[in-house]
């Protein structure tokens, strides 16, 4: 089939087929050396439909190209399962966003203030708890938190320690980068002699954030504004303690995160 006919049969533009050829994703079965016409075989209809199916599942073209090279059944199934879990997480995040959007609309309709949703934080000066922790510090993206927490939880049975159920994260970079930032994730354990570190009690400006993690920046903004307005300055790396999470079977709107900023009086 010439490229035009192949395009009509598969409902894919000629421009797209040219691009797939250019990147080596789907090359024509034959190219006329004189005219340069591209010809595709009947078997390539299945291949192109498979490519479109993988794109439909949310894989990038680069990922699709890799999947097409896989001959190992288990490796391919694992890749599909990982994508399924990714889509489920995105679905959960979308549900959280929709719920928070509806709440925002309701609050705005009631108050007439579009910023009200960000003004519901109560800030207090509080000494943070002393925590005996297993910790892992690395430059990581937010999406990698689970991987590093996994490393810590694997150590719990191996090192015969008792997890209290409290987890947290501390941020060391002055600038936040979703893809790459200096973070220490930690889990609290009961045995101080087996801890990697002891997080000492610090005087902090603290607030509680309710809901998903995507809007935690509003809590951070509220705390920093309070610090500036009340004559304090930041005296250390801010950190979060995850009090109620999905792992405790709470729905996203009931998640509870304590946000701490170490502070001192401004001179």
Protein Blocks (a to p, Z undefined) as FASTA:
>chain_A
ZZklmmmmnopafklmmmmmmnomaccfbdcfklopacddfklmmmmmmmmmmmmnopaf
klmmmmmmpmbfklmmmmmmmmmmmmmmmmmmmmmmmmmmmmmmmmmmmnopaklmmmmc
ccddddddddddddddddddfklmmmmmmmmmmmmmmnopacehiacdddfbfbdcfkbc
cdddddddfblklpfbdcddddddddddedjfklmmmmmmmmmmmmmmnopacfbdcddd
dfbcfknopafklgccdddddddddZZ
